[in-house]
Amino acid sequence: MSEQEVIALLRLQRAPHIGDITAKKLLTACGSPTAVFKDKLHHLLKIDGIGKITLKGLYDTQHLEAAEAEYRFIMENGVGFSYFMDADYPDYLKHCVDAPILLFKRGNIDIKNRKIISVVGTRNITSYGASFCEAFVEALAPLNPVIVSGFAYGVDITVQRAAVEHGLQTIGCLAHGLNQIYPKVHQKYVKKVEENGGFLTEFHSTSNPDRENFLKRNRIIAGMSEATVIVESAEKGGSLVTADIAHGYNRDVFAVPGRSTDKFSVGCNNLVKQQKAHLLTSAADLIYILGWQVEDKPKKEIQKTLFVELEETERSVYNYLQANGKQLLDTIALECKMPVFKISSTLLNMEMKGVVRPLPGKLFEAI
């Protein structure tokens, strides 16, 4: 994309009465970013949903000057960017009607054809929440997902640090420009996150971490992921906003339950109670509901001596599959007299050991 086209997009982002939905209408009708500003006002007013108030300030030269200054910041600081029509724009987010027309990025982000989930929650994380985050990420590590969060206090930074520790790509969605980090205390984690993913934002370098920016940022966290996980939340909080947005995008939402007396479990318990989220007790629940499978690896010949390495429950499941061939997960749970969540976890462990393989339609077979 040429310099003038990028500047036109930056200028469009700064227009006071134009959001991303309206911007896309203008871009579609005019054919390109620069064409929006070359077209006549009376032509733009013929576009469905576009009125004089919407276009007020569109041609203001101060927005052009600010856009040119932002472009210089991008070039001088090596900031990457993705237009919503570009191939490298997040696939899931591209299908959200209010997705940003332009995203800025920094780091080593590579999310094409990847499993992506968002994990958010309270800033006042408890030891229960921290333990869950760490165990959850460790269990997901063999599937190599991308972990998205907000790089904030509490659940966000806990899950992103866990992702880095397990060699997973993690992305922090920021509520401000890439010229700063908020909270400042998290500056010490920036290098590791950029080495194992990076940062995304729709905000220009002149934007500060204002409250409304965090709420606006939440739609990116929810939109760019296949599913959103809420670890801990009080009765009200930003993570519940993210859950509502994800639910509105028809994405899967998961909530970690807690005791009814726990302040920071009320929000999660309510999500489950209101049927806005799946109950999440372990990574196996998410893996089962999303139908995830371990990434393909070179097949190894299974030696019979490996059988002795199986735990008692794994041996029972293996014997059943050897005797009965391909079976549905629910059937395996029924016949082996084990709950589905435990069967899911057991099968994942067995898959890691190379003694079973998942098949389409929630089928499994012994190797």
Secondary structure by P-SEA (a helix, b strand, c coil): ccaaaaaaaaaaaacccccaaaaaaaaaaaccaaaaaaccaaaaaaccccccccccccccaaaaaaaaaaaaaaaaabbbbbcccccccccccccccccccbbbbcccccccccbbbbbbbbccccaaaaaaaaaaaaaaccccccccccccccaaaaaaaaaaaabbbbbbbbccccccccccccccaaaaaaaaccccccccccccccaaaaaaaaaaaaccccbbbbcccccccaaaaaaaaaaaaccbbbbbbcccccccaaaaaaaaaaccccccccaaaaaaaacccccccccccccccccccccaaaaaaaaaaaacccccaaaaaaaacccaaaaaaaaaaaaaacccccccccccccc
